[in-house]
Amino acid sequence: MIERHGARFLNRVFTGLEQRDCAGRASSFAARFAAKEAAAKALGCGIGDVSWLEIEIRSDARRAPYLVLAGEGERLAKEQGLTTWSVSLSHAENMAIAFVAAMGE
């Protein structure tokens, strides 16, 4: 996708912070893409009801991923009482996988 659609795709799907964190590595983008899809499913809606940019995968000081929601994603999470998120990413040269768990009160 990145090779085919370039900056247009990146800017539609990833925030500036995510793009900096990935530093051009396709495998890192793929893992975050998978995490965004998993988060949307955990919200019970899927991508389309929530913008790609409203689901952000950040890295803490130890490079551990965590989720930040904005806009409609944040609204849906609050509506459902989802307060805690766990994110796990893994990637190799040709594949990526993500696991996102949403927990409530």
Chimera marker file (.cmm) of the C-alpha trace (Angstrom):
<marker_set name="trace">
<marker id="1" x="0.000" y="0.000" z="0.000" r="1" g="1" b="0" radius="0.5"/>
<marker id="2" x="2.758" y="2.438" z="0.886" r="1" g="1" b="0" radius="0.5"/>
<marker id="3" x="4.638" y="1.831" z="-2.358" r="1" g="1" b="0" radius="0.5"/>
<marker id="4" x="1.462" y="2.105" z="-4.417" r="1" g="1" b="0" radius="0.5"/>
<marker id="5" x="-0.204" y="5.084" z="-2.711" r="1" g="1" b="0" radius="0.5"/>
<marker id="6" x="2.689" y="6.804" z="-0.923" r="1" g="1" b="0" radius="0.5"/>
<marker id="7" x="2.212" y="9.898" z="1.214" r="1" g="1" b="0" radius="0.5"/>
<marker id="8" x="-1.502" y="10.148" z="0.432" r="1" g="1" b="0" radius="0.5"/>
<marker id="9" x="-2.121" y="6.758" z="2.067" r="1" g="1" b="0" radius="0.5"/>
<marker id="10" x="0.174" y="7.477" z="5.013" r="1" g="1" b="0" radius="0.5"/>
<marker id="11" x="-1.494" y="10.819" z="5.737" r="1" g="1" b="0" radius="0.5"/>
<marker id="12" x="-4.982" y="9.305" z="5.533" r="1" g="1" b="0" radius="0.5"/>
<marker id="13" x="-4.216" y="6.405" z="7.893" r="1" g="1" b="0" radius="0.5"/>
<marker id="14" x="-1.390" y="7.491" z="10.225" r="1" g="1" b="0" radius="0.5"/>
<marker id="15" x="-0.940" y="10.575" z="12.376" r="1" g="1" b="0" radius="0.5"/>
<marker id="16" x="2.273" y="12.568" z="12.120" r="1" g="1" b="0" radius="0.5"/>
<marker id="17" x="3.455" y="11.062" z="15.397" r="1" g="1" b="0" radius="0.5"/>
<marker id="18" x="2.833" y="7.526" z="14.113" r="1" g="1" b="0" radius="0.5"/>
<marker id="19" x="4.698" y="8.308" z="10.908" r="1" g="1" b="0" radius="0.5"/>
<marker id="20" x="7.691" y="9.578" z="12.891" r="1" g="1" b="0" radius="0.5"/>
<marker id="21" x="7.612" y="6.524" z="15.194" r="1" g="1" b="0" radius="0.5"/>
<marker id="22" x="7.592" y="4.164" z="12.201" r="1" g="1" b="0" radius="0.5"/>
<marker id="23" x="10.521" y="5.998" z="10.573" r="1" g="1" b="0" radius="0.5"/>
<marker id="24" x="9.618" y="4.677" z="7.128" r="1" g="1" b="0" radius="0.5"/>
<marker id="25" x="9.687" y="0.994" z="8.156" r="1" g="1" b="0" radius="0.5"/>
<marker id="26" x="6.912" y="-0.822" z="6.296" r="1" g="1" b="0" radius="0.5"/>
<marker id="27" x="6.699" y="-3.537" z="8.967" r="1" g="1" b="0" radius="0.5"/>
<marker id="28" x="6.064" y="-0.926" z="11.673" r="1" g="1" b="0" radius="0.5"/>
<marker id="29" x="3.330" y="0.699" z="9.597" r="1" g="1" b="0" radius="0.5"/>
<marker id="30" x="1.775" y="-2.727" z="8.973" r="1" g="1" b="0" radius="0.5"/>
<marker id="31" x="1.703" y="-3.554" z="12.693" r="1" g="1" b="0" radius="0.5"/>
<marker id="32" x="0.055" y="-0.235" z="13.536" r="1" g="1" b="0" radius="0.5"/>
<marker id="33" x="-2.437" y="-0.695" z="10.704" r="1" g="1" b="0" radius="0.5"/>
<marker id="34" x="-3.369" y="-4.105" z="12.150" r="1" g="1" b="0" radius="0.5"/>
<marker id="35" x="-3.713" y="-2.569" z="15.628" r="1" g="1" b="0" radius="0.5"/>
<marker id="36" x="-6.038" y="0.148" z="14.331" r="1" g="1" b="0" radius="0.5"/>
<marker id="37" x="-8.250" y="-2.492" z="12.707" r="1" g="1" b="0" radius="0.5"/>
<marker id="38" x="-8.250" y="-4.551" z="15.920" r="1" g="1" b="0" radius="0.5"/>
<marker id="39" x="-9.122" y="-1.493" z="18.018" r="1" g="1" b="0" radius="0.5"/>
<marker id="40" x="-12.036" y="-0.622" z="15.725" r="1" g="1" b="0" radius="0.5"/>
<marker id="41" x="-13.347" y="-4.174" z="16.076" r="1" g="1" b="0" radius="0.5"/>
<marker id="42" x="-12.977" y="-3.958" z="19.859" r="1" g="1" b="0" radius="0.5"/>
<marker id="43" x="-15.118" y="-0.813" z="19.696" r="1" g="1" b="0" radius="0.5"/>
<marker id="44" x="-17.725" y="-2.896" z="17.886" r="1" g="1" b="0" radius="0.5"/>
<marker id="45" x="-17.800" y="-0.841" z="14.728" r="1" g="1" b="0" radius="0.5"/>
<marker id="46" x="-14.877" y="-1.360" z="12.394" r="1" g="1" b="0" radius="0.5"/>
<marker id="47" x="-13.098" y="1.220" z="10.305" r="1" g="1" b="0" radius="0.5"/>
<marker id="48" x="-15.498" y="3.552" z="8.566" r="1" g="1" b="0" radius="0.5"/>
<marker id="49" x="-17.480" y="4.478" z="11.652" r="1" g="1" b="0" radius="0.5"/>
<marker id="50" x="-14.227" y="5.680" z="13.208" r="1" g="1" b="0" radius="0.5"/>
<marker id="51" x="-11.523" y="7.513" z="11.266" r="1" g="1" b="0" radius="0.5"/>
<marker id="52" x="-8.101" y="5.898" z="10.981" r="1" g="1" b="0" radius="0.5"/>
<marker id="53" x="-6.685" y="9.079" z="12.503" r="1" g="1" b="0" radius="0.5"/>
<marker id="54" x="-8.950" y="8.817" z="15.566" r="1" g="1" b="0" radius="0.5"/>
<marker id="55" x="-7.158" y="5.621" z="16.579" r="1" g="1" b="0" radius="0.5"/>
<marker id="56" x="-3.529" y="6.361" z="17.317" r="1" g="1" b="0" radius="0.5"/>
<marker id="57" x="-0.878" y="3.831" z="18.307" r="1" g="1" b="0" radius="0.5"/>
<marker id="58" x="1.872" y="5.502" z="20.300" r="1" g="1" b="0" radius="0.5"/>
<marker id="59" x="5.044" y="4.184" z="21.913" r="1" g="1" b="0" radius="0.5"/>
<marker id="60" x="6.104" y="4.894" z="25.474" r="1" g="1" b="0" radius="0.5"/>
<marker id="61" x="9.687" y="5.543" z="26.606" r="1" g="1" b="0" radius="0.5"/>
<marker id="62" x="10.407" y="1.794" z="26.489" r="1" g="1" b="0" radius="0.5"/>
<marker id="63" x="8.888" y="1.556" z="22.970" r="1" g="1" b="0" radius="0.5"/>
<marker id="64" x="5.847" y="-0.356" z="24.315" r="1" g="1" b="0" radius="0.5"/>
<marker id="65" x="2.732" y="0.413" z="22.250" r="1" g="1" b="0" radius="0.5"/>
<marker id="66" x="-0.371" y="2.010" z="23.696" r="1" g="1" b="0" radius="0.5"/>
<marker id="67" x="-3.641" y="3.280" z="22.275" r="1" g="1" b="0" radius="0.5"/>
<marker id="68" x="-5.022" y="6.813" z="22.208" r="1" g="1" b="0" radius="0.5"/>
<marker id="69" x="-8.556" y="7.445" z="20.953" r="1" g="1" b="0" radius="0.5"/>
<marker id="70" x="-10.025" y="10.737" z="19.742" r="1" g="1" b="0" radius="0.5"/>
<marker id="71" x="-13.298" y="11.905" z="18.261" r="1" g="1" b="0" radius="0.5"/>
<marker id="72" x="-15.830" y="9.182" z="17.509" r="1" g="1" b="0" radius="0.5"/>
<marker id="73" x="-13.494" y="6.458" z="18.774" r="1" g="1" b="0" radius="0.5"/>
<marker id="74" x="-13.222" y="8.128" z="22.154" r="1" g="1" b="0" radius="0.5"/>
<marker id="75" x="-16.995" y="8.683" z="22.261" r="1" g="1" b="0" radius="0.5"/>
<marker id="76" x="-17.740" y="5.024" z="21.496" r="1" g="1" b="0" radius="0.5"/>
<marker id="77" x="-15.273" y="3.821" z="24.129" r="1" g="1" b="0" radius="0.5"/>
<marker id="78" x="-16.831" y="6.056" z="26.798" r="1" g="1" b="0" radius="0.5"/>
<marker id="79" x="-20.336" y="4.997" z="25.774" r="1" g="1" b="0" radius="0.5"/>
<marker id="80" x="-19.376" y="1.344" z="26.285" r="1" g="1" b="0" radius="0.5"/>
<marker id="81" x="-17.413" y="1.946" z="29.483" r="1" g="1" b="0" radius="0.5"/>
<marker id="82" x="-14.108" y="0.909" z="27.886" r="1" g="1" b="0" radius="0.5"/>
<marker id="83" x="-11.392" y="2.511" z="29.984" r="1" g="1" b="0" radius="0.5"/>
<marker id="84" x="-8.291" y="0.344" z="29.672" r="1" g="1" b="0" radius="0.5"/>
<marker id="85" x="-6.611" y="-0.881" z="26.505" r="1" g="1" b="0" radius="0.5"/>
<marker id="86" x="-3.844" y="-3.403" z="25.983" r="1" g="1" b="0" radius="0.5"/>
<marker id="87" x="-1.918" y="-3.408" z="22.715" r="1" g="1" b="0" radius="0.5"/>
<marker id="88" x="0.594" y="-5.951" z="21.473" r="1" g="1" b="0" radius="0.5"/>
<marker id="89" x="2.399" y="-5.634" z="18.137" r="1" g="1" b="0" radius="0.5"/>
<marker id="90" x="4.686" y="-8.047" z="16.368" r="1" g="1" b="0" radius="0.5"/>
<marker id="91" x="6.208" y="-7.904" z="12.935" r="1" g="1" b="0" radius="0.5"/>
<marker id="92" x="8.770" y="-9.522" z="10.727" r="1" g="1" b="0" radius="0.5"/>
<marker id="93" x="9.954" y="-8.504" z="7.298" r="1" g="1" b="0" radius="0.5"/>
<marker id="94" x="6.876" y="-9.786" z="5.439" r="1" g="1" b="0" radius="0.5"/>
<marker id="95" x="4.102" y="-9.873" z="8.039" r="1" g="1" b="0" radius="0.5"/>
<marker id="96" x="2.602" y="-8.081" z="11.004" r="1" g="1" b="0" radius="0.5"/>
<marker id="97" x="0.107" y="-8.945" z="13.699" r="1" g="1" b="0" radius="0.5"/>
<marker id="98" x="-1.581" y="-6.948" z="16.426" r="1" g="1" b="0" radius="0.5"/>
<marker id="99" x="-3.695" y="-7.810" z="19.428" r="1" g="1" b="0" radius="0.5"/>
<marker id="100" x="-5.871" y="-5.190" z="21.088" r="1" g="1" b="0" radius="0.5"/>
<marker id="101" x="-7.924" y="-5.875" z="24.204" r="1" g="1" b="0" radius="0.5"/>
<marker id="102" x="-10.470" y="-3.400" z="25.550" r="1" g="1" b="0" radius="0.5"/>
<marker id="103" x="-11.467" y="-3.623" z="29.200" r="1" g="1" b="0" radius="0.5"/>
<marker id="104" x="-14.221" y="-1.844" z="31.050" r="1" g="1" b="0" radius="0.5"/>
<marker id="105" x="-15.083" y="-0.789" z="34.528" r="1" g="1" b="0" radius="0.5"/>
<link id1="1" id2="2" r="1" g="1" b="0" radius="0.2"/>
<link id1="2" id2="3" r="1" g="1" b="0" radius="0.2"/>
<link id1="3" id2="4" r="1" g="1" b="0" radius="0.2"/>
<link id1="4" id2="5" r="1" g="1" b="0" radius="0.2"/>
<link id1="5" id2="6" r="1" g="1" b="0" radius="0.2"/>
<link id1="6" id2="7" r="1" g="1" b="0" radius="0.2"/>
<link id1="7" id2="8" r="1" g="1" b="0" radius="0.2"/>
<link id1="8" id2="9" r="1" g="1" b="0" radius="0.2"/>
<link id1="9" id2="10" r="1" g="1" b="0" radius="0.2"/>
<link id1="10" id2="11" r="1" g="1" b="0" radius="0.2"/>
<link id1="11" id2="12" r="1" g="1" b="0" radius="0.2"/>
<link id1="12" id2="13" r="1" g="1" b="0" radius="0.2"/>
<link id1="13" id2="14" r="1" g="1" b="0" radius="0.2"/>
<link id1="14" id2="15" r="1" g="1" b="0" radius="0.2"/>
<link id1="15" id2="16" r="1" g="1" b="0" radius="0.2"/>
<link id1="16" id2="17" r="1" g="1" b="0" radius="0.2"/>
<link id1="17" id2="18" r="1" g="1" b="0" radius="0.2"/>
<link id1="18" id2="19" r="1" g="1" b="0" radius="0.2"/>
<link id1="19" id2="20" r="1" g="1" b="0" radius="0.2"/>
<link id1="20" id2="21" r="1" g="1" b="0" radius="0.2"/>
<link id1="21" id2="22" r="1" g="1" b="0" radius="0.2"/>
<link id1="22" id2="23" r="1" g="1" b="0" radius="0.2"/>
<link id1="23" id2="24" r="1" g="1" b="0" radius="0.2"/>
<link id1="24" id2="25" r="1" g="1" b="0" radius="0.2"/>
<link id1="25" id2="26" r="1" g="1" b="0" radius="0.2"/>
<link id1="26" id2="27" r="1" g="1" b="0" radius="0.2"/>
<link id1="27" id2="28" r="1" g="1" b="0" radius="0.2"/>
<link id1="28" id2="29" r="1" g="1" b="0" radius="0.2"/>
<link id1="29" id2="30" r="1" g="1" b="0" radius="0.2"/>
<link id1="30" id2="31" r="1" g="1" b="0" radius="0.2"/>
<link id1="31" id2="32" r="1" g="1" b="0" radius="0.2"/>
<link id1="32" id2="33" r="1" g="1" b="0" radius="0.2"/>
<link id1="33" id2="34" r="1" g="1" b="0" radius="0.2"/>
<link id1="34" id2="35" r="1" g="1" b="0" radius="0.2"/>
<link id1="35" id2="36" r="1" g="1" b="0" radius="0.2"/>
<link id1="36" id2="37" r="1" g="1" b="0" radius="0.2"/>
<link id1="37" id2="38" r="1" g="1" b="0" radius="0.2"/>
<link id1="38" id2="39" r="1" g="1" b="0" radius="0.2"/>
<link id1="39" id2="40" r="1" g="1" b="0" radius="0.2"/>
<link id1="40" id2="41" r="1" g="1" b="0" radius="0.2"/>
<link id1="41" id2="42" r="1" g="1" b="0" radius="0.2"/>
<link id1="42" id2="43" r="1" g="1" b="0" radius="0.2"/>
<link id1="43" id2="44" r="1" g="1" b="0" radius="0.2"/>
<link id1="44" id2="45" r="1" g="1" b="0" radius="0.2"/>
<link id1="45" id2="46" r="1" g="1" b="0" radius="0.2"/>
<link id1="46" id2="47" r="1" g="1" b="0" radius="0.2"/>
<link id1="47" id2="48" r="1" g="1" b="0" radius="0.2"/>
<link id1="48" id2="49" r="1" g="1" b="0" radius="0.2"/>
<link id1="49" id2="50" r="1" g="1" b="0" radius="0.2"/>
<link id1="50" id2="51" r="1" g="1" b="0" radius="0.2"/>
<link id1="51" id2="52" r="1" g="1" b="0" radius="0.2"/>
<link id1="52" id2="53" r="1" g="1" b="0" radius="0.2"/>
<link id1="53" id2="54" r="1" g="1" b="0" radius="0.2"/>
<link id1="54" id2="55" r="1" g="1" b="0" radius="0.2"/>
<link id1="55" id2="56" r="1" g="1" b="0" radius="0.2"/>
<link id1="56" id2="57" r="1" g="1" b="0" radius="0.2"/>
<link id1="57" id2="58" r="1" g="1" b="0" radius="0.2"/>
<link id1="58" id2="59" r="1" g="1" b="0" radius="0.2"/>
<link id1="59" id2="60" r="1" g="1" b="0" radius="0.2"/>
<link id1="60" id2="61" r="1" g="1" b="0" radius="0.2"/>
<link id1="61" id2="62" r="1" g="1" b="0" radius="0.2"/>
<link id1="62" id2="63" r="1" g="1" b="0" radius="0.2"/>
<link id1="63" id2="64" r="1" g="1" b="0" radius="0.2"/>
<link id1="64" id2="65" r="1" g="1" b="0" radius="0.2"/>
<link id1="65" id2="66" r="1" g="1" b="0" radius="0.2"/>
<link id1="66" id2="67" r="1" g="1" b="0" radius="0.2"/>
<link id1="67" id2="68" r="1" g="1" b="0" radius="0.2"/>
<link id1="68" id2="69" r="1" g="1" b="0" radius="0.2"/>
<link id1="69" id2="70" r="1" g="1" b="0" radius="0.2"/>
<link id1="70" id2="71" r="1" g="1" b="0" radius="0.2"/>
<link id1="71" id2="72" r="1" g="1" b="0" radius="0.2"/>
<link id1="72" id2="73" r="1" g="1" b="0" radius="0.2"/>
<link id1="73" id2="74" r="1" g="1" b="0" radius="0.2"/>
<link id1="74" id2="75" r="1" g="1" b="0" radius="0.2"/>
<link id1="75" id2="76" r="1" g="1" b="0" radius="0.2"/>
<link id1="76" id2="77" r="1" g="1" b="0" radius="0.2"/>
<link id1="77" id2="78" r="1" g="1" b="0" radius="0.2"/>
<link id1="78" id2="79" r="1" g="1" b="0" radius="0.2"/>
<link id1="79" id2="80" r="1" g="1" b="0" radius="0.2"/>
<link id1="80" id2="81" r="1" g="1" b="0" radius="0.2"/>
<link id1="81" id2="82" r="1" g="1" b="0" radius="0.2"/>
<link id1="82" id2="83" r="1" g="1" b="0" radius="0.2"/>
<link id1="83" id2="84" r="1" g="1" b="0" radius="0.2"/>
<link id1="84" id2="85" r="1" g="1" b="0" radius="0.2"/>
<link id1="85" id2="86" r="1" g="1" b="0" radius="0.2"/>
<link id1="86" id2="87" r="1" g="1" b="0" radius="0.2"/>
<link id1="87" id2="88" r="1" g="1" b="0" radius="0.2"/>
<link id1="88" id2="89" r="1" g="1" b="0" radius="0.2"/>
<link id1="89" id2="90" r="1" g="1" b="0" radius="0.2"/>
<link id1="90" id2="91" r="1" g="1" b="0" radius="0.2"/>
<link id1="91" id2="92" r="1" g="1" b="0" radius="0.2"/>
<link id1="92" id2="93" r="1" g="1" b="0" radius="0.2"/>
<link id1="93" id2="94" r="1" g="1" b="0" radius="0.2"/>
<link id1="94" id2="95" r="1" g="1" b="0" radius="0.2"/>
<link id1="95" id2="96" r="1" g="1" b="0" radius="0.2"/>
<link id1="96" id2="97" r="1" g="1" b="0" radius="0.2"/>
<link id1="97" id2="98" r="1" g="1" b="0" radius="0.2"/>
<link id1="98" id2="99" r="1" g="1" b="0" radius="0.2"/>
<link id1="99" id2="100" r="1" g="1" b="0" radius="0.2"/>
<link id1="100" id2="101" r="1" g="1" b="0" radius="0.2"/>
<link id1="101" id2="102" r="1" g="1" b="0" radius="0.2"/>
<link id1="102" id2="103" r="1" g="1" b="0" radius="0.2"/>
<link id1="103" id2="104" r="1" g="1" b="0" radius="0.2"/>
<link id1="104" id2="105" r="1" g="1" b="0" radius="0.2"/>
</marker_set>
